[in-house]
């Protein structure tokens, strides 16, 4: 395993930050968000009690529901840390504080870790595998708002 080059490190950190901005927009028709993922991407949110999504359709369906349910989102991402680089695949983790308010007034406040495995496609870095794991104990409202997807 070699050291991740600075340009790759910056590109993947920027991708992780861009993901947060696009999720926080809560816009219908999440094509801009989905464009950050490879066509064969996997999102595994099972460590925080949410689904693992192994198809693009499942990922789209999850975010469609999130965007429908939420009135506000706010993510702060920091402590980007390269985990591995094999010359093609870059893996980076980061700490994230996520806040949200659902349309029924329920709120969520989580402190989690993002792990993104990224590859370059057509000159752009994209997320191939994305996992969220708890950083602090999770609130019950997370499952109430985003569960059963």
C-alpha positions in Angstrom: 0.0 0.0 0.0 1.5 3.3 -1.0 0.9 6.8 0.3 -2.0 8.6 -1.2 -0.7 11.4 -3.5 -1.7 14.9 -2.3 -3.8 15.6 -5.4 -5.8 12.4 -4.9 -6.2 13.1 -1.2 -7.5 16.6 -1.9 -9.9 15.4 -4.7 -11.4 12.7 -2.4 -11.7 15.1 0.5 -13.5 17.5 -1.8 -15.8 14.7 -3.0 -16.8 13.9 0.6 -17.5 17.6 1.2 -19.5 17.9 -2.0 -21.6 14.9 -1.0 -22.5 16.7 2.3 -23.5 19.9 0.4 -25.6 18.0 -2.1 -27.4 16.1 0.7 -28.0 19.3 2.6 -29.8 20.9 -0.5 -32.7 18.4 -0.1 -33.7 19.0 -3.7 -36.2 16.8 -5.4 -34.8 14.6 -8.2 -31.4 13.9 -6.7 -29.5 13.4 -10.0 -26.8 15.7 -8.9 -26.3 13.7 -5.7 -26.4 10.3 -7.6 -23.8 11.7 -10.1 -21.2 11.5 -7.2 -21.6 7.6 -7.2 -20.3 5.0 -9.6 -23.0 3.0 -11.4 -22.2 0.0 -9.2 -21.9 1.8 -5.9 -22.9 0.3 -2.6 -24.0 2.3 0.4 -23.8 0.5 3.7 -25.6 2.3 6.5 -26.3 -0.9 8.4 -23.8 0.0 11.2 -26.2 2.9 12.1 -29.4 0.8 11.8 -30.3 1.9 8.3 -30.2 -0.2 5.1 -27.4 -1.5 3.0 -28.1 -0.5 -0.6 -26.5 -2.6 -3.3 -28.2 -1.1 -6.4 -28.4 2.3 -7.9 -32.2 2.1 -7.7 -32.0 1.3 -4.0 -29.7 4.3 -3.4 -32.0 6.6 -5.3 -35.0 5.3 -3.5 -33.4 5.9 -0.1 -32.4 9.5 -0.9 -35.8 10.2 -2.6 -37.4 9.3 0.7 -34.9 11.3 2.8 -35.5 14.4 0.6 -39.2 13.9 0.9 -39.2 13.5 4.7 -36.7 16.2 5.7 -37.2 20.0 5.8 -33.6 20.8 6.9 -30.2 19.1 6.8 -26.9 20.4 8.0 -23.6 18.4 7.9 -20.2 19.4 9.1 -17.4 17.2 7.9 -13.8 17.2 9.3 -10.8 15.1 10.1 -10.4 13.7 6.6 -7.9 10.8 6.9 -6.6 8.7 4.0 -6.9 5.0 4.9 -5.5 3.4 1.8 -4.3 3.9 -1.8 -3.4 1.2 -4.2 -2.8 3.4 -7.2 -6.4 3.2 -8.3 -8.7 3.0 -5.3 -8.6 5.8 -2.7 -10.2 5.1 0.7 -10.7 8.0 3.1 -12.6 8.4 6.4 -13.9 11.6 8.0 -15.9 12.6 11.1 -19.3 14.1 10.5 -21.9 15.9 12.6 -25.3 15.7 11.0 -28.4 17.6 12.0 -31.8 17.4 10.5 -35.5 18.3 11.0 -38.2 16.2 9.5 -41.5 17.4 8.1 -43.3 16.1 11.2 -41.0 18.2 13.5 -38.8 15.4 14.7 -35.1 16.1 14.8 -31.9 14.1 14.5 -28.4 14.9 15.7 -25.7 12.4 14.9 -21.9 12.1 15.2 -20.7 9.5 12.7 -17.8 8.4 10.7 -18.0 8.3 6.9 -15.8 5.9 5.0 -15.7 6.3 1.2 -13.9 4.1 -1.2 -13.4 6.2 -4.4 -12.3 5.6 -7.9 -11.6 8.0 -10.8 -14.1 7.7 -13.8 -13.9 9.9 -16.8 -11.6 12.3 -15.1 -13.8 12.7 -12.0 -13.6 11.0 -8.6 -16.7 9.0 -7.6 -17.9 7.0 -4.6 -17.8 3.3 -5.2 -18.5 2.2 -1.6 -19.8 4.4 1.2 -20.2 3.3 4.8 -21.5 5.2 7.8 -20.6 4.0 11.3 -21.4 5.5 14.7 -19.0 7.9 16.4 -21.2 8.5 19.4 -24.4 6.7 20.6 -27.2 7.2 18.1 -30.5 8.8 18.9 -33.7 6.9 18.5 -35.0 9.6 16.1 -32.6 8.4 13.4 -34.6 5.2 12.9 -37.9 7.0 13.4 -37.1 9.3 10.5 -35.0 7.2 8.1 -35.7 3.6 9.1 -37.8 1.1 7.2 -36.4 2.0 3.8 
